[in-house]
Amino acid sequence: MSDITSLVSRHDEWRLRECINLQCSENVTSKAVRKILSSDMGHRYTLPINQDVHGSFVENAYRGTRYMDEIEALGEKLAAELFGGKFATVKPLSGHIAAMIMLTAICRKGNRMLVVDARHGGYDGYLPENMAGMFGFKAGFLPFDKRRWNVDSGAAARKIRKEKPRLVVLGASFILFPYDIRPIREAADDVGARLGYDGSHVLGLMAGGEFQKPFEEGVDILVGSTHKSLFGPQGGLVVCRDDSLADDVRKAFYWKVMDNAHWNRIAALTQALSEVKRHGAKYARQVVKNSKALASSLHRGGLELRFPELDFTECHQMHVDERALKADWNLTLDQYAKKLERSNLIVDAVGRIGTNELTRLGGREETTSEIADMILRALKDEDVAREVAALRSNLRMSYC
Ligand SMILES: Cc1ncc(COP(=O)(O)O)c(C=O)c1O
């Protein structure tokens, strides 16, 4: 075996057989999805144009594309249907690129947008020093109520009416509770702003009818990653409530934000979306139940989590209380994550714990109490790696 294949095998053996992954940004795909990812479509292009290019008509710039085109159309249909939108594209290579497509489809240089501040869990990509600044958009922040870990809708509506942004973006990387969207929608209507939602973290819940229904509640455009609570391959998607933004979204990607869309990924995503269509509601319900169960077991056992008074969470994430971690365990978030990794319990080093992958692997509330116990013992310096591997070997890919 070459060094590379041996490193990959060692990674797979460790992460898929010995570890329990509780990182809320990750998930695992079905066997069918993984098989499609390695198909010939990963070598090919398709570029339907259906118009004159430099003086002569071109239907598609590439030939041999019939099956890829059919699959992409099916992926778009499924994505629109699952989220209740009219138009969807599965082309974005990642959630970040989906966000970039939303921004550049709607805003022009100098336009103002309001987003969730990174200090309140918002995605760093929208910050003035990142994507917003790169395109010359002016990013301001939505008022936030830290006690409810949520956008303050009333204050946000007032700010929207005052500042008249071109775009308002809900959604965050550290997200726990649904937003109160209607007052924000009404204010956006008053000033002619578009309302976007970066659902990178919660798309899998939304597709299963949990968390919130962005289009019914007034969102114009939903973007996100396809591999966090949604259990697709790594990638992104954009869904619009109606056709009014469809052309702008289409124009925003070709030869601007991207060209090649990786059609093996698109086919794999389409397969994952068909799994979501069949089993997504049960999965999403179980994710939320597992989060609440894991959070309360951990909190009861002495690992303080934030917002116990709000039942901790309504999604796949829960947040470790950083100050209590220091006071009670004398650990920083980085030290806590490294300590758990020694026992093959994988959590991120920024204080989020996620139940999405565990649920995908068939974990239920009973499983979460076993895991909470292992986490608490690992934090007390017990080596629980064998128990983690034994529990892992009892988990099976589900909802596919
Ligand atoms: C809210 C949010 N949007 C966008 C992204 C970027 O997604 P991706 O990693 O798929 O590019 C992230 C990443 O974690 C995120 O949390």
The ligand as an SDF file (V2000), in Angstrom:
LIG
                    3D

 16 16  0  0  0  0  0  0  0  0999 V2000
  -23.5000   29.5260    8.8990 C   0  0  0  0  0  0  0  0  0  0  0  0
  -22.4410   29.0160    7.9730 C   0  0  0  0  0  0  0  0  0  0  0  0
  -22.4540   29.4070    6.6880 N   0  0  0  0  0  0  0  0  0  0  0  0
  -21.5360   28.9820    5.8050 C   0  0  0  0  0  0  0  0  0  0  0  0
  -20.5440   28.1140    6.1960 C   0  0  0  0  0  0  0  0  0  0  0  0
  -19.5450   27.6430    5.1860 C   0  0  0  0  0  0  0  0  0  0  0  0
  -19.9060   26.3560    4.7940 O   0  0  0  0  0  0  0  0  0  0  0  0
  -18.8930   25.4150    3.9940 P   0  0  0  0  0  0  0  0  0  0  0  0
  -17.9370   24.9110    5.0110 O   0  0  0  0  0  0  0  0  0  0  0  0
  -19.7940   24.3600    3.4410 O   0  0  0  0  0  0  0  0  0  0  0  0
  -18.2660   26.2510    2.9420 O   0  0  0  0  0  0  0  0  0  0  0  0
  -20.4650   27.6950    7.5110 C   0  0  0  0  0  0  0  0  0  0  0  0
  -19.3620   26.8090    7.9060 C   0  0  0  0  0  0  0  0  0  0  0  0
  -19.2450   26.1890    8.8420 O   0  0  0  0  0  0  0  0  0  0  0  0
  -21.4520   28.1400    8.4330 C   0  0  0  0  0  0  0  0  0  0  0  0
  -21.4350   27.7690    9.7110 O   0  0  0  0  0  0  0  0  0  0  0  0
  1  2  1  0
  2  3  1  0
  2 15  2  0
  3  4  2  0
  4  5  1  0
  5  6  1  0
  5 12  2  0
  6  7  1  0
  7  8  1  0
  8  9  2  0
  8 10  1  0
  8 11  1  0
 12 13  1  0
 12 15  1  0
 13 14  2  0
 15 16  1  0
M  END
$$$$
